[in-house]
């Protein structure tokens, strides 16, 4: 049999673990695994490289169609950054674009905005907000969302027509009832809005303005309390839930306990929580502000423990860019809270997890691809196996480089990772059998990505 592509001589991470094996691709699918597989139109030599399933980042914000936020991050720049970073699929959040994705009309606008712009494949979240409980949830299900997302923390701008809004307890409970009927997952930003808002106002009134002082206004218990409340409502309604960007080990422990009690629940953390700590934030600047905030070394060590054990199923970017003026503030409480990071998921996780902490290659592939694709019902993604989409990232280990702003594919070229030396590089990214990025050559021309509807 003649194939479209054969990848030879790489160390391939299969579902059973890593092995030196060749991979053949036909019509965008993995068609054979073995040796001496025959002829192909293209043969790629992956000698000295790790061949991993492409990353599935289940937490990315793109602002097309953007409205007043059109300059934040579009599909073209956002998906080019994914290609360069080894992310072959992401699940897009229902905010910060305008209008927010909360009903059938708004998600159709999103699909139209991405037409002929995608470098990678994109699935979508639908939003749960207080104003879409009368039909919006079902409309989103009918349009093929992979999952739903809500905020328990304060979010959105009430002065902007169509912006996202956080749920109160009634909207959370009622929304969970409706989402449970779809069988899909509700992802939750879990922070106690009343407490974090009040602590922030008080700190600013006292004249506090540093990032370290901002972190102190969002203590770990405000995450834990909200996670407990979400768990309570999930038990009441039968809704499957996923806790987003957990920044403290105590939050993971609540998830573990609920899972042991039979609840269908998972959680994620973020690359930046595994990489930065509070004491370095003010030297980095406002590009490192996010919520929940980056916590101390003890919290980071606790998160790594749960990543390595598998209790945290994935580490995402929570890529949430904005324009430079929204970060260029003297007072941390005035700066936009969001980190630009999707281009540096894979290389940092490989360096920090595999090379520095002994994470196995199988556990690495589970973390970046297999577990998130399973949890978010993306069955053609997430592993190197027969019949799956031929999505790969080639990693060059022990290959140090220092990230520069001009290396970024983002529309707005800033990130807290700029200036950091990372000891691994993305050598190649392949989407459904076609190279979309190669080291030294850059991101390829042409938009071969697709929207995934579930």
C-alpha positions in Angstrom: 0.0 0.0 0.0 1.2 3.5 -0.8 0.7 6.1 1.9 0.6 9.9 1.9 3.2 10.2 4.7 5.5 7.9 6.7 7.3 9.2 9.8 10.4 7.2 10.4 13.0 6.8 13.1 11.3 8.8 15.8 10.6 7.8 19.4 6.8 7.6 19.2 4.5 7.9 22.2 1.8 5.3 21.7 -1.1 4.7 24.1 1.0 1.9 25.7 4.1 4.0 26.0 7.0 5.1 23.9 8.7 3.0 21.2 10.8 3.3 18.1 8.2 2.7 15.4 7.2 4.1 12.0 3.9 5.8 11.5 2.0 5.8 8.2 -0.7 8.3 7.3 -3.4 8.0 4.6 -6.2 10.6 4.0 -5.4 12.5 7.2 -5.7 9.4 9.4 -3.1 7.1 11.1 -3.2 4.1 8.8 -0.4 1.9 10.0 2.2 1.5 12.8 5.2 -0.8 12.3 8.3 -1.2 10.3 9.1 -1.4 6.6 5.7 0.0 5.9 6.3 0.6 2.2 6.1 3.7 0.0 4.7 7.2 0.7 4.5 10.5 -1.2 6.4 12.1 1.7 8.8 10.6 4.2 9.8 12.5 7.3 12.9 11.5 9.3 12.2 12.1 13.0 15.6 10.7 14.2 16.5 12.1 17.7 13.0 13.5 18.1 10.0 12.7 20.3 6.9 12.1 18.3 3.9 12.9 20.5 0.2 13.3 19.8 -0.5 17.0 19.1 -1.7 18.9 22.1 -5.4 19.4 22.9 -5.6 22.6 24.8 -9.1 22.8 26.3 -8.8 26.4 27.5 -8.1 29.1 24.9 -9.7 32.5 24.3 -10.0 33.9 20.8 -11.9 37.2 20.2 -13.2 36.8 16.7 -15.8 38.1 16.1 -14.3 40.8 18.4 -16.4 43.9 18.4 -14.5 46.4 20.5 -12.0 43.7 21.3 -11.2 42.9 17.7 -7.5 43.8 18.3 -7.0 41.3 21.1 -6.4 37.9 19.3 -7.9 36.6 16.1 -8.2 33.2 14.6 -5.3 33.8 12.2 -2.7 34.8 14.8 -4.1 32.6 17.6 -4.1 29.4 15.5 -0.7 30.2 14.0 0.7 30.4 17.6 -0.9 27.0 18.3 0.8 25.5 15.2 4.2 26.9 16.2 3.6 25.6 19.8 2.5 22.0 18.9 -1.2 22.6 19.8 -3.2 20.9 17.0 -6.6 21.2 18.6 -8.1 23.6 21.1 -11.5 24.2 22.7 -12.4 27.8 22.5 -13.9 29.7 25.4 -17.3 31.5 24.9 -15.7 34.9 26.0 -13.9 37.4 25.4 -15.4 37.8 21.9 -18.5 40.0 21.3 -21.1 38.8 21.2 -20.3 36.1 23.8 -21.2 32.6 22.7 -24.5 32.0 24.6 -27.0 31.0 22.0 -27.5 29.6 18.5 -27.1 33.0 16.7 -23.9 33.9 18.5 -22.1 30.6 17.8 -23.1 30.7 14.2 -21.4 34.2 14.1 -18.3 32.5 15.6 -18.2 29.8 13.0 -18.5 32.4 10.2 -15.7 34.5 11.7 -13.4 31.5 11.6 -14.1 30.5 8.0 -10.8 30.0 6.1 -8.7 31.3 9.0 -7.9 28.2 11.1 -4.4 26.7 11.1 -5.5 24.1 13.7 -8.8 22.3 14.6 -11.2 24.1 17.0 -14.0 22.9 19.1 -16.2 25.3 21.0 -17.6 26.0 24.5 -21.0 27.4 24.9 -21.6 29.8 27.7 -23.8 29.5 30.7 -24.9 32.9 31.8 -27.9 34.2 33.8 -29.6 35.5 30.6 -29.5 32.3 28.4 -31.5 29.9 30.6 -34.6 30.3 28.4 -33.5 28.2 25.4 -29.9 29.2 24.9 -28.4 26.1 26.4 -30.3 23.8 24.1 -29.5 26.0 21.0 -25.8 25.7 21.8 -26.2 21.9 22.1 -27.9 21.8 18.7 -25.1 23.7 17.1 -22.5 21.2 18.3 -20.6 22.7 21.3 -18.2 20.3 22.9 -19.0 21.6 26.5 -20.2 24.6 28.4 -18.4 27.2 30.5 -19.5 29.4 33.4 -17.9 31.9 35.8 -18.5 31.9 39.5 -16.1 34.8 39.7 -17.0 38.3 38.5 -16.4 38.7 34.8 -17.5 40.7 31.8 -18.3 44.4 31.2 -22.0 45.2 31.9 -21.7 48.3 29.7 -20.9 46.2 26.6 -24.0 44.8 24.9 -23.7 41.0 24.5 -20.7 40.6 26.9 -20.3 37.5 29.1 -21.6 37.5 32.7 -21.0 35.4 35.8 -23.7 33.2 37.3 -25.3 33.6 40.6 -26.2 30.4 42.6 -29.7 30.2 41.0 -28.3 30.4 37.4 -25.6 27.9 38.3 -28.2 25.4 39.7 -30.7 25.9 36.9 -28.0 25.8 34.2 -26.6 22.6 35.6 -30.0 21.0 35.3 -30.3 22.0 31.7 -26.7 21.0 30.8 -27.2 17.6 32.6 -29.9 16.8 30.1 -27.5 17.3 27.2 -25.0 14.9 28.7 -22.2 17.4 28.1 -19.6 18.8 30.5 -19.8 22.1 32.4 -16.4 23.7 32.9 -16.3 26.2 35.8 -14.2 29.1 36.8 -14.5 28.7 40.5 -13.7 31.7 42.7 -15.9 33.3 45.3 -16.9 36.6 43.7 -18.2 38.4 46.7 -15.1 37.8 48.8 -12.5 38.4 46.0 -14.3 41.6 44.9 -14.5 43.0 48.4 -10.9 42.1 49.2 -9.7 43.7 46.0 -11.7 47.0 46.6 -10.3 47.2 50.1 -6.7 46.6 49.1 -6.9 49.2 46.3 -8.5 51.7 48.8 -5.5 51.2 51.1 -3.2 52.2 48.2 -1.9 48.7 47.4 -0.9 48.2 43.8 1.7 45.4 43.4 1.0 42.0 41.9 2.0 40.3 45.1 -0.7 42.4 46.9 -3.2 41.5 44.2 -2.5 37.8 44.8 -3.2 38.3 48.5 -6.8 39.4 47.7 -7.6 36.1 46.1 -6.5 33.6 48.7 -6.7 29.8 48.1 -9.8 29.4 50.3 -11.8 31.5 47.8 -11.1 28.8 45.2 -11.8 26.0 47.6 -15.2 27.4 48.7 -16.4 27.9 45.2 -15.3 24.4 44.1 -17.2 23.0 47.1 -20.3 24.9 46.1 -20.0 23.7 42.5 -19.6 20.2 43.7 -22.8 20.5 45.9 -24.9 21.7 42.9 -23.4 19.0 40.6 -24.5 16.4 43.1 -27.9 17.9 43.3 -28.4 18.2 39.5 -26.4 15.2 38.1 -24.3 17.6 35.9 -20.9 16.4 34.9 -18.3 19.1 35.8 -14.7 20.1 35.2 -13.0 22.7 37.3 -10.9 25.1 35.3 -7.3 26.4 36.1 -7.0 25.2 39.6 -4.2 27.2 41.2 -3.9 25.5 44.6 -3.5 21.9 45.7 -6.3 22.3 48.2 -8.7 22.7 45.2 -7.5 19.5 43.6 -8.0 17.7 46.9 -11.7 18.8 46.8 -12.0 17.3 43.3 -10.3 14.0 44.4 -12.7 13.7 47.3 -15.8 14.3 45.2 -14.6 11.8 42.6 -14.1 9.2 45.3 -17.7 9.9 46.3 -18.9 9.1 42.8 -19.2 12.5 41.2 -18.3 12.8 37.5 -15.7 15.5 38.0 -12.2 16.4 36.7 -9.9 19.4 36.9 -7.1 21.1 35.1 -4.3 23.4 36.1 -2.3 25.9 33.9 1.2 25.9 32.6 1.9 29.3 34.3 1.0 27.9 37.8 3.5 25.1 37.2 6.2 27.6 36.1 6.0 30.9 37.9 5.6 31.8 41.6 4.3 34.9 43.4 7.7 36.2 44.4 8.8 36.8 40.8 5.6 38.4 39.5 6.4 42.0 40.2 9.8 41.6 38.4 8.0 40.2 35.4 5.2 42.8 35.3 1.5 42.9 34.4 1.8 40.3 31.6 1.8 37.7 34.5 -1.5 38.9 36.1 -4.3 36.3 35.9 -7.1 34.9 38.0 -6.9 32.7 40.0 -3.5 34.2 40.6 -0.1 32.6 40.5 0.6 31.3 44.0 3.7 30.5 46.0 6.3 27.7 45.7 4.5 25.4 48.1 1.3 25.6 46.0 3.3 25.0 42.8 5.0 21.9 44.3 1.6 20.6 45.4 0.2 21.1 41.9 3.1 19.2 40.4 2.4 16.4 42.8 -1.1 16.0 41.5 -0.1 16.5 37.8 2.4 13.6 38.2 -0.1 11.4 40.0 -2.7 12.0 37.3 -5.3 13.7 39.6 -5.0 16.8 37.4 -5.9 15.6 33.9 -4.3 18.4 31.9 -2.3 21.6 32.1 -3.7 24.3 29.8 -2.6 27.7 28.6 -5.8 29.7 29.5 -4.5 31.8 26.6 -6.3 35.1 27.3 -4.6 37.9 25.5 -5.5 41.6 25.3 -4.0 44.8 23.8 -0.8 46.3 25.5 -2.6 49.3 26.9 -4.7 47.1 29.1 -1.6 45.6 30.7 0.4 48.9 30.8 -0.8 49.9 34.2 1.0 51.0 37.3 -1.6 49.5 39.6 -2.0 45.7 39.3 -5.7 46.0 40.3 -6.3 48.1 37.1 -4.5 45.7 34.7 -6.3 43.1 32.5 -6.1 39.6 34.1 -5.0 37.2 31.4 -1.9 35.4 30.2 -0.7 34.9 26.6 0.7 31.4 26.6 -0.6 28.9 24.1 2.6 28.9 22.0 4.6 27.6 25.0 2.5 24.8 26.4 4.3 21.9 25.0 8.0 22.9 25.2 7.6 24.1 28.8 5.7 21.1 30.0 8.2 18.8 28.4 11.2 20.6 29.9 9.6 21.1 33.4 7.8 17.8 33.5 9.7 15.2 31.6 13.3 16.5 31.7 13.3 18.1 35.2 10.8 16.1 37.2 10.9 12.6 35.6 7.4 12.6 34.1 7.1 9.6 31.8 6.5 10.2 28.2 3.2 8.3 28.3 2.1 10.5 31.2 3.2 13.5 29.3 1.1 12.5 26.3 -1.8 11.8 28.6 -1.5 15.2 30.1 -1.3 17.3 26.9 -3.5 15.2 24.6 -5.1 11.9 25.6 -7.0 12.8 28.8 -8.3 16.2 27.7 -9.5 14.7 24.3 -11.3 11.9 26.2 -12.9 14.2 28.7 -14.2 16.7 26.1 -15.4 14.0 23.8 -13.0 14.5 20.9 -12.6 10.9 19.9 -10.5 11.4 16.8 -7.9 13.4 18.7 -5.4 12.8 21.5 -3.4 9.7 20.8 -1.3 8.0 18.1 -3.5 5.0 17.2 -5.0 3.5 14.1 -7.9 5.4 12.7 -7.2 8.6 14.7 -6.5 12.0 13.1 -2.8 12.2 12.2 -2.0 15.1 14.5 1.6 15.1 15.8 4.1 17.4 17.5 7.8 16.5 17.2 9.8 17.6 20.2 13.6 18.2 20.2 14.7 17.5 23.7 17.7 19.1 25.5 17.6 21.9 23.0 17.7 25.2 24.8 16.5 28.5 23.4 15.5 31.9 24.9 12.1 33.1 23.9 12.0 36.5 22.3 8.9 38.7 21.7 9.5 38.6 17.9 9.2 34.8 18.1 5.6 35.1 19.1 2.8 34.6 16.6 0.3 36.4 18.7 -1.3 39.6 17.5 0.0 41.4 20.5 3.6 40.2 21.1 4.0 40.0 24.8 4.0 37.1 27.3 5.4 36.4 30.7 7.5 33.7 29.1 9.5 36.2 27.0 13.1 36.1 28.2 12.9 32.7 29.6 15.3 29.9 28.5 13.4 26.7 27.6 15.4 23.5 27.1 13.2 21.9 24.5 11.9 23.0 21.1 9.0 22.2 18.8 10.6 20.8 15.7 7.4 20.1 13.7 3.6 20.2 14.0 1.4 18.1 11.8 -2.3 18.4 11.5 -4.2 15.5 9.8 -1.0 14.4 8.0 0.1 17.9 6.8 2.9 19.9 8.2 1.7 23.2 9.6 4.9 24.3 11.3 8.6 23.3 11.0 11.5 24.6 12.9 13.6 26.9 10.8 10.8 27.3 8.2 7.9 28.7 10.3 4.2 28.3 10.1 3.0 27.1 6.7 0.7 29.1 4.5 -3.0 28.0 4.1 -5.7 27.4 6.6 -6.3 23.7 6.9 -7.9 23.7 10.3 -11.6 22.8 10.8 -14.3 23.5 13.4 -15.3 20.3 15.3 -18.9 20.0 16.1 -20.1 17.5 18.7 
